[in-house]
Amino acid sequence: MNDEKIFKLIENERQRQNEGLELIPSENYVSTEVLRAMGSVLTNKYCEGYPNFDGLDGDDDAVLASTDAGHRYYGGQENTNQVERLAIARARRLFGADHANVQPHSGAQANNAVYNAWLQPGDTVLGMNLAHGGHLTHGSPVTQSAKFYNFAAYGTKDGDIDYEDLEAKARELQPKIILVGYSAFMKVPDFERVAKIGAEIPGCLLMADMAHVAGLIAGGVHPNPLKFGFHVMTTTTHKTLRGPRGGLILSRGIVGNPLKKCEHTLENIPTLIDRSVFPGTQGGPLMHVIAAKAVAFYEALQPEFKEYAAQVVRNAKVLAEELQKRGFKLIGDGTENHLILANIKASFGYDGKILERALDRIGLNLNANAIPNDTLPPFRPSGVRLGTPAITTRGLGEAEMVQIADWMARVATLCVDEENHDEQFDKMREEVRALALRFPLPSEQ
Ligand SMILES: Cc1ncc(COP(=O)(O)O)c(C=O)c1O
């Protein structure tokens, strides 16, 4: 029996990915090994609870030497316990954390689990203004967490965090969490400065949502908030970190027995988080995804990943400069990470959605995005957001960034009267396809 319809769609998607270039900064292309782990029999297994947390400090062999049954609610865990132990140990090694919870199903789940671990209903969280680059899970009124907690926002100024605003609001509101994290922000945050502000507020948890830049941190080209006094770092595993879709929570503190209640202190945050993930906010972990996370962490621990992360940033800088030369006005005047935010309205007089759609036609995929203080609505925002994690995985370098900037500039000029330029669009579609096929997806190599 074969579900032809679904497998045809998967095949079409494989082809679309192979023949186009992914510029959406939150996407990446995983390795064959990550795909293999995800498509494995581990999906058949229930593993509510946690493995044993002893002996996670050594190398992989040392981790595998411990075969204790752990804290699970089901039998048959001899393999799954070891899969999760390896994932935890590698994540801790990668980020220099005391504790890792690899079970969150997504970045949003990871953030909610931290809120649930530390906050009481009505407590205040101070995070980056969503309209300035923060994420939905940092207090958008449409989220579940916004019903429970009181979210306040600091802004950005000239593309950077407005640290004075952050400090003034922190003093005034005495938040229980200060959150540094974003989906559209191109600077490297001053974690030390924020940690100093947080340290003056009793019971304030310093949380960094590094969903976008975790791979850059792992690759050593971006500072690690845990080294600057932050208590918790959440991330997705599928963006720059180049693993399966999923979430991850890292923290500093004492790792205790997750089945036992513990005191509500900053030191106990690892255990509070474990209890908040399961049974607090999730049921059974996705063991096939946890195995794929472990594979991705293994890959990120290799020296080649450092080179990858450095190239992501180099490519982003070149792409930003080349776009600026061609009339694109960039928020923050460029980038310090993998991400670029261009003000299309100010550059060309129309909204970001128009450019997004026109670029889709030639196989360059990016997303329309709000810019700080956008006067246009979210579905037709002023900007576009793009980045280099995925194309760098395929091996594109600086020369190809110049080529991409060229295509983008041509499309930006032609898309005002697109219907009169079908031939040029078709020609560019062929050029993009030809370049893309020279750099196959990792799983096709
Ligand atoms: C900063 C940030 N946090 C959290 C998330 C949520 O991740 P997920 O889509 O896996 O729930 C994202 C995703 O875009 C993000 O950019």
The ligand as a MOL file (V3000), in Angstrom:
LIG
                    3D

  0  0  0     0  0            999 V3000
M  V30 BEGIN CTAB
M  V30 COUNTS 16 16 0 0 0
M  V30 BEGIN ATOM
M  V30 1 C 12.9360 34.0100 18.6960 0
M  V30 2 C 12.0050 32.8720 18.4660 0
M  V30 3 N 11.4900 32.2140 19.5130 0
M  V30 4 C 10.6480 31.1850 19.3520 0
M  V30 5 C 10.2750 30.7570 18.1050 0
M  V30 6 C 9.2480 29.6710 17.9890 0
M  V30 7 O 9.7320 28.5040 17.4740 0
M  V30 8 P 8.7290 27.3780 16.9010 0
M  V30 9 O 8.2230 27.8660 15.6140 0
M  V30 10 O 9.5970 26.1600 16.8200 0
M  V30 11 O 7.6460 27.2070 17.9190 0
M  V30 12 C 10.7930 31.3870 16.9760 0
M  V30 13 C 10.4010 30.9270 15.6320 0
M  V30 14 O 10.4190 31.5800 14.6690 0
M  V30 15 C 11.6720 32.4770 17.1560 0
M  V30 16 O 12.1820 33.1520 16.1240 0
M  V30 END ATOM
M  V30 BEGIN BOND
M  V30 1 1 1 2
M  V30 2 1 2 3
M  V30 3 2 2 15
M  V30 4 2 3 4
M  V30 5 1 4 5
M  V30 6 1 5 6
M  V30 7 2 5 12
M  V30 8 1 6 7
M  V30 9 1 7 8
M  V30 10 2 8 9
M  V30 11 1 8 10
M  V30 12 1 8 11
M  V30 13 1 12 13
M  V30 14 1 12 15
M  V30 15 2 13 14
M  V30 16 1 15 16
M  V30 END BOND
M  V30 END CTAB
M  END
